[in-house]
Amino acid sequence: GEDPTEPFHSIPYAFKPVPDEPPIARARAELKSLGLHPASLPLGVDIETWLKEGKTGWDAFPNTGQGKIDAQTGPLAEALTDPNIRLETGAHVDWLETAPDGKSIAAIHYTQDGAQKTLSPKLVILSAGAINSAAILLRSPSSKGKGLANGSDQVGRNFMNHNSSAMLAIDPRRRNDSVYQKTLMLNDYYLSDGKGGKPLGNVQLLGKIDGNMLKANVKTMPKFVLDFMASHAVDWYLMCEDLPDPESRIMVDGKEIVMQWRRSNMQSLEGLTKAMRENLRACGYPIVLSRPFDKRTPSHQCGTVKMGNDPATSPLDPFCRAWDHQNLFVVDGGFLPTSAAVNPALSIAAQALRVADYLRRSEL
Ligand SMILES: Cc1cc2nc3c(=O)[nH]c(=O)nc-3n(C[C@H](O)[C@H](O)[C@H](O)COP(=O)(O)OP(=O)(O)OC[C@H]3O[C@@H](n4cnc5c(N)ncnc54)[C@H](O)[C@@H]3O)c2cc1C
């Protein structure tokens, strides 16, 4: 395919790529002219429905009706048509309780509409995200006082969150009027730095940035300047692998969650930033600005309850079952032992489907 890192496909994608709007088609041609390999970004988006419901380019917008194919519009909506499945909303899980021998989870304690409630299911699938799943396990009482599923002492450790930057390529002579610009990626630096050195990471477009978003980050700059910059910018996202480190941790302090993120591999982000700055200047954008995301945006949180082959070093087995409690599975970004350098949602979804298939065969 167009992407040099594209793996083998048993079947082609079911749908064609979301087409580039004209300013993005131009950016694609410019990057190609440098000998790079811009490729269409795989997206869970029904673009016609999306645009019919609102001309928003903001990719984090949580309610675009049926246009964004997420957990709710995809599998959840279908699952809820099954009369055996009930969804409890507004339920905040506080802690898990084990059976007296500690080998299984006997109850889930949660708060709903201000009331303390309890459930005692046969199987417990914890999927609260890498930070909150770790926090729930660490808060739950255990004989050794280290929380649940934690015989390896790894729960909460190896917290990873990509090292990433926003990069605005600005040409004051050309407007970027795209509504949905997030259609391109570049993996030329994914497997090496392009010169035989270490990998750098993935580059892809962000949802369209506007002046309000810039104002939230650069408060001193007048809004009309930021509006001008945003409307003349093509907005990129540079993403590099964060490596697992047991001292990069999620911890709990009473009801508070403490995030001690130790970033690693920052030299990859520096290398990718330098390479892309040079490329975008060579494409004709005289102004290229970049800013790393910090701990306020743990969007790609993972690690913390990793799977592995050895109970001494991992909380979960390769099917996400807790080594210490036979009826507990943790299925969210927490199970990832490494972060790779791509958005994690599809890898999490793929493992969730694999675990579901395993559960159907072994537990139901
Ligand atoms: C702004 C933004 C943009 C992103 N864009 C992309 C993208 O383009 N592509 C991509 O692949 N990834 C993207 N991601 C990352 C992606 O959303 C996450 O990797 C993915 O959703 C993680 O899945 P998860 O199952 O681990 O956790 P989540 O999807 O976060 O699910 C955890 C759920 O548990 C609930 N929960 C938490 N604590 C409790 C509790 N105590 N009790 C009850 N419920 C609880 C939460 O409300 C949530 O519904 C983006 C993330 C953000 C924030």
The ligand as an ORCA input file, in Angstrom:
! r2SCAN-3c Opt
* xyz 0 1
  C      -9.357     13.626     23.066
  C      -8.953     12.219     22.738
  C      -8.793     11.830     21.400
  C      -8.421     10.522     21.102
  N      -8.299     10.151     19.782
  C      -7.973      8.883     19.468
  C      -7.886      8.442     18.121
  O      -8.093      9.215     17.179
  N      -7.570      7.140     17.883
  C      -7.325      6.250     18.900
  O      -7.017      5.075     18.628
  N      -7.378      6.643     20.180
  C      -7.708      7.921     20.488
  N      -7.780      8.312     21.797
  C      -7.448      7.328     22.825
  C      -8.597      6.389     23.072
  O      -9.791      7.120     23.319
  C      -8.238      5.523     24.271
  O      -7.007      4.860     24.033
  C      -9.292      4.457     24.529
  O     -10.596      5.013     24.675
  C      -8.935      3.712     25.806
  O      -9.860      2.679     25.989
  P     -10.069      2.065     27.429
  O     -11.063      0.986     27.264
  O      -8.741      1.767     28.011
  O     -10.659      3.231     28.335
  P     -11.876      4.247     28.105
  O     -12.312      4.263     26.673
  O     -11.441      5.526     28.733
  O     -13.050      3.595     28.935
  C     -13.060      3.599     30.324
  C     -14.486      3.780     30.793
  O     -14.555      3.513     32.182
  C     -15.324      4.509     32.823
  N     -14.869      4.588     34.222
  C     -13.703      5.069     34.705
  N     -13.639      4.935     36.032
  C     -14.792      4.351     36.418
  C     -15.321      3.959     37.678
  N     -14.638      4.112     38.814
  N     -16.557      3.406     37.704
  C     -17.272      3.223     36.563
  N     -16.813      3.566     35.341
  C     -15.580      4.130     35.263
  C     -15.079      5.769     32.009
  O     -16.144      6.680     32.176
  C     -15.013      5.194     30.590
  O     -16.302      5.109     30.021
  C      -8.174      9.613     22.134
  C      -8.343      9.994     23.476
  C      -8.742     11.285     23.773
  C      -8.934     11.674     25.226
*
